[in-house]
Amino acid sequence: MTKFLLAVHVIVAIVAIGPVTVAASMFPPVVRRVLAGPGGEVHTLRLLHRICRVYAVVAVAVPVFGFATASNMGVLGDTWLIVSIVLTVVAAVVLGALVLPRQEALLAGFDGDGAVATERAVVTERAVVRLAMVTGIFNLLWATVTVLMIVRPGSTTGA
C-alpha cells in the first residue's frame, strides 16, 4: 500500500504542481510582451492564470497522499518531513495570497484587446517585477521540498 500511495503522491505532485510553477513563471514575461505591444496575448495571460488557479486546487491532493504515505512509512515525526510540510504550507500561502491575487490585479489592468485599462488598474513594471519575485519564491519553495523528498535523511535509497 505504501508504494501505491507514494506513486500517487509523486504523480499528483508532477501533474498538479508542475503546471502551476510553469504557468506562474510564464505570466510575468507575457505581461511584459503585452505591455510592449498591445494585442493578442491577453488571452494567454487569462489561460496561464486559469491554469494556476485550477491546478492549485488539484494540488491539494499532494499533501493528502503525502500524509497517507508518511503515515504508512512511519516518518510523520521526522525532521525532514516536518520541514517539508512547513515549506509546503508556506508555498501554498505564497500562491494563494500573493501570486494569484497579483495575477488577477494585472489581468484587471488590460481590456479585451490588450490595451492598458488604466481606469481599472495600473499595470506597471514594478507590479510585474513583484509578481515575478513572489513567483520565484513560490518555485524555490517547491524546489526545496522536492529536494528534501528525494535526498531525505535516513533514506533507504543509499543516496
LINPEJO-V417790 format. One record per residue. N is the residue number from 1. RES is the residue in three letters. SS is DSSP state (H for helix, E for strand, C for the rest). PSI is psi in degrees with one decimal (* if undefined). D_FIRST is the distance of its C-alpha to the first C-alpha in Angstrom with 2 decimals. Layout:
n=N res=RES ss=SS psi=PSI d_first=D_FIRST
n=N res=RES ss=SS psi=PSI d_first=D_FIRST
This chain:
n=1 res=MET ss=C psi=-36.1 d_first=0.00
n=2 res=THR ss=H psi=-42.5 d_first=3.81
n=3 res=LYS ss=H psi=-39.5 d_first=5.46
n=4 res=PHE ss=H psi=-49.2 d_first=5.13
n=5 res=LEU ss=H psi=-41.1 d_first=6.22
n=6 res=LEU ss=H psi=-42.5 d_first=8.55
n=7 res=ALA ss=H psi=-45.2 d_first=9.87
n=8 res=VAL ss=H psi=-43.1 d_first=10.70
n=9 res=HIS ss=H psi=-47.9 d_first=12.18
n=10 res=VAL ss=H psi=-43.9 d_first=14.27
n=11 res=ILE ss=H psi=-45.5 d_first=15.37
n=12 res=VAL ss=H psi=-37.5 d_first=16.46
n=13 res=ALA ss=H psi=-43.9 d_first=18.20
n=14 res=ILE ss=H psi=-47.4 d_first=20.06
n=15 res=VAL ss=H psi=-33.5 d_first=20.96
n=16 res=ALA ss=H psi=-46.6 d_first=21.98
n=17 res=ILE ss=H psi=-33.2 d_first=23.39
n=18 res=GLY ss=H psi=-52.9 d_first=25.01
n=19 res=PRO ss=H psi=-35.7 d_first=27.38
n=20 res=VAL ss=H psi=-46.4 d_first=28.36
n=21 res=THR ss=H psi=-40.0 d_first=29.32
n=22 res=VAL ss=H psi=-48.9 d_first=31.23
n=23 res=ALA ss=H psi=-41.3 d_first=32.97
n=24 res=ALA ss=H psi=-37.6 d_first=33.89
n=25 res=SER ss=H psi=-31.5 d_first=35.32
n=26 res=MET ss=H psi=-24.5 d_first=37.32
n=27 res=PHE ss=H psi=-53.8 d_first=38.85
n=28 res=PRO ss=H psi=-43.6 d_first=41.53
n=29 res=PRO ss=H psi=-34.1 d_first=42.96
n=30 res=VAL ss=H psi=-39.0 d_first=43.27
n=31 res=VAL ss=H psi=-44.1 d_first=45.08
n=32 res=ARG ss=H psi=-39.2 d_first=47.45
n=33 res=ARG ss=H psi=-39.4 d_first=48.15
n=34 res=VAL ss=H psi=-40.9 d_first=48.92
n=35 res=LEU ss=H psi=-34.5 d_first=51.24
n=36 res=ALA ss=H psi=-33.8 d_first=52.95
n=37 res=GLY ss=C psi=87.8 d_first=53.69
n=38 res=PRO ss=C psi=140.2 d_first=52.98
n=39 res=GLY ss=C psi=-145.0 d_first=51.67
n=40 res=GLY ss=C psi=4.5 d_first=48.77
n=41 res=GLU ss=C psi=2.0 d_first=45.82
n=42 res=VAL ss=H psi=-36.0 d_first=45.42
n=43 res=HIS ss=H psi=-32.5 d_first=43.21
n=44 res=THR ss=H psi=-41.3 d_first=40.98
n=45 res=LEU ss=H psi=-43.7 d_first=40.81
n=46 res=ARG ss=H psi=-41.1 d_first=39.85
n=47 res=LEU ss=H psi=-46.0 d_first=37.09
n=48 res=LEU ss=H psi=-41.4 d_first=35.71
n=49 res=HIS ss=H psi=-41.7 d_first=35.79
n=50 res=ARG ss=H psi=-40.7 d_first=34.06
n=51 res=ILE ss=H psi=-46.5 d_first=31.25
n=52 res=CYS ss=H psi=-44.8 d_first=30.89
n=53 res=ARG ss=H psi=-49.5 d_first=30.90
n=54 res=VAL ss=H psi=-48.2 d_first=28.54
n=55 res=TYR ss=H psi=-23.0 d_first=25.89
n=56 res=ALA ss=H psi=-38.9 d_first=26.20
n=57 res=VAL ss=H psi=-44.1 d_first=25.08
n=58 res=VAL ss=H psi=-34.1 d_first=22.13
n=59 res=ALA ss=C psi=-13.3 d_first=21.19
n=60 res=VAL ss=H psi=-26.8 d_first=20.47
n=61 res=ALA ss=H psi=-23.2 d_first=16.94
n=62 res=VAL ss=H psi=-55.4 d_first=16.46
n=63 res=PRO ss=H psi=-28.2 d_first=16.70
n=64 res=VAL ss=H psi=-51.0 d_first=14.80
n=65 res=PHE ss=H psi=-27.6 d_first=11.56
n=66 res=GLY ss=H psi=-45.4 d_first=12.87
n=67 res=PHE ss=H psi=-41.0 d_first=13.26
n=68 res=ALA ss=H psi=-42.5 d_first=9.83
n=69 res=THR ss=H psi=-48.3 d_first=8.56
n=70 res=ALA ss=H psi=-37.6 d_first=11.60
n=71 res=SER ss=H psi=-45.9 d_first=11.18
n=72 res=ASN ss=H psi=-32.5 d_first=7.95
n=73 res=MET ss=H psi=-13.8 d_first=9.98
n=74 res=GLY ss=C psi=32.9 d_first=13.05
n=75 res=VAL ss=C psi=16.2 d_first=15.22
n=76 res=LEU ss=C psi=-27.1 d_first=16.47
n=77 res=GLY ss=C psi=0.5 d_first=19.93
n=78 res=ASP ss=C psi=141.5 d_first=20.28
n=79 res=THR ss=H psi=-43.7 d_first=23.34
n=80 res=TRP ss=H psi=-34.9 d_first=22.00
n=81 res=LEU ss=H psi=-41.3 d_first=19.38
n=82 res=ILE ss=H psi=-42.9 d_first=22.12
n=83 res=VAL ss=H psi=-42.4 d_first=24.47
n=84 res=SER ss=H psi=-40.7 d_first=22.03
n=85 res=ILE ss=H psi=-45.6 d_first=21.62
n=86 res=VAL ss=H psi=-45.5 d_first=25.42
n=87 res=LEU ss=H psi=-35.4 d_first=26.08
n=88 res=THR ss=H psi=-42.7 d_first=23.79
n=89 res=VAL ss=H psi=-43.7 d_first=25.76
n=90 res=VAL ss=H psi=-43.5 d_first=28.98
n=91 res=ALA ss=H psi=-42.4 d_first=28.10
n=92 res=ALA ss=H psi=-40.6 d_first=27.41
n=93 res=VAL ss=H psi=-43.3 d_first=30.74
n=94 res=VAL ss=H psi=-44.4 d_first=32.56
n=95 res=LEU ss=H psi=-51.0 d_first=31.37
n=96 res=GLY ss=H psi=-32.2 d_first=32.10
n=97 res=ALA ss=H psi=-19.4 d_first=35.26
n=98 res=LEU ss=H psi=-52.0 d_first=36.84
n=99 res=VAL ss=H psi=-57.3 d_first=35.72
n=100 res=LEU ss=H psi=-45.5 d_first=35.51
n=101 res=PRO ss=H psi=-35.4 d_first=38.69
n=102 res=ARG ss=H psi=-35.5 d_first=40.61
n=103 res=GLN ss=H psi=-45.8 d_first=39.65
n=104 res=GLU ss=H psi=-42.3 d_first=40.85
n=105 res=ALA ss=H psi=-41.1 d_first=44.05
n=106 res=LEU ss=H psi=-40.6 d_first=44.79
n=107 res=LEU ss=H psi=-37.6 d_first=44.15
n=108 res=ALA ss=H psi=-17.9 d_first=46.58
n=109 res=GLY ss=C psi=-0.3 d_first=49.16
n=110 res=PHE ss=E psi=142.1 d_first=49.48
n=111 res=ASP ss=C psi=-177.8 d_first=51.06
n=112 res=GLY ss=C psi=-23.0 d_first=49.98
n=113 res=ASP ss=C psi=-0.8 d_first=52.10
n=114 res=GLY ss=C psi=1.2 d_first=50.70
n=115 res=ALA ss=C psi=148.2 d_first=53.74
n=116 res=VAL ss=E psi=124.1 d_first=53.32
n=117 res=ALA ss=C psi=82.3 d_first=53.85
n=118 res=THR ss=C psi=-22.9 d_first=55.37
n=119 res=GLU ss=C psi=-21.4 d_first=55.98
n=120 res=ARG ss=C psi=-36.9 d_first=52.24
n=121 res=ALA ss=C psi=161.0 d_first=50.92
n=122 res=VAL ss=C psi=116.8 d_first=51.99
n=123 res=VAL ss=C psi=110.1 d_first=50.05
n=124 res=THR ss=C psi=160.8 d_first=50.94
n=125 res=GLU ss=H psi=-35.3 d_first=49.89
n=126 res=ARG ss=H psi=-42.7 d_first=49.10
n=127 res=ALA ss=H psi=-38.5 d_first=46.59
n=128 res=VAL ss=H psi=-42.0 d_first=44.99
n=129 res=VAL ss=H psi=-42.3 d_first=44.87
n=130 res=ARG ss=H psi=-41.5 d_first=43.24
n=131 res=LEU ss=H psi=-44.9 d_first=40.58
n=132 res=ALA ss=H psi=-38.6 d_first=40.00
n=133 res=MET ss=H psi=-49.0 d_first=39.76
n=134 res=VAL ss=H psi=-30.7 d_first=37.17
n=135 res=THR ss=H psi=-41.6 d_first=35.17
n=136 res=GLY ss=H psi=-40.4 d_first=35.31
n=137 res=ILE ss=H psi=-45.0 d_first=34.12
n=138 res=PHE ss=H psi=-47.8 d_first=31.17
n=139 res=ASN ss=H psi=-38.6 d_first=30.29
n=140 res=LEU ss=H psi=-39.6 d_first=30.85
n=141 res=LEU ss=H psi=-45.2 d_first=28.50
n=142 res=TRP ss=H psi=-35.5 d_first=25.67
n=143 res=ALA ss=H psi=-40.5 d_first=26.61
n=144 res=THR ss=H psi=-43.9 d_first=26.50
n=145 res=VAL ss=H psi=-42.7 d_first=23.04
n=146 res=THR ss=H psi=-44.9 d_first=21.87
n=147 res=VAL ss=H psi=-43.2 d_first=23.64
n=148 res=LEU ss=H psi=-36.4 d_first=22.17
n=149 res=MET ss=H psi=-30.2 d_first=18.60
n=150 res=ILE ss=H psi=-46.9 d_first=19.62
n=151 res=VAL ss=C psi=63.1 d_first=22.04
n=152 res=ARG ss=C psi=148.1 d_first=20.69
n=153 res=PRO ss=C psi=139.5 d_first=22.38
n=154 res=GLY ss=C psi=15.6 d_first=20.73
n=155 res=SER ss=C psi=142.9 d_first=18.70
n=156 res=THR ss=C psi=4.0 d_first=17.42
n=157 res=THR ss=C psi=-11.5 d_first=18.51
n=158 res=GLY ss=C psi=1.5 d_first=22.08
n=159 res=ALA ss=C psi=* d_first=23.42
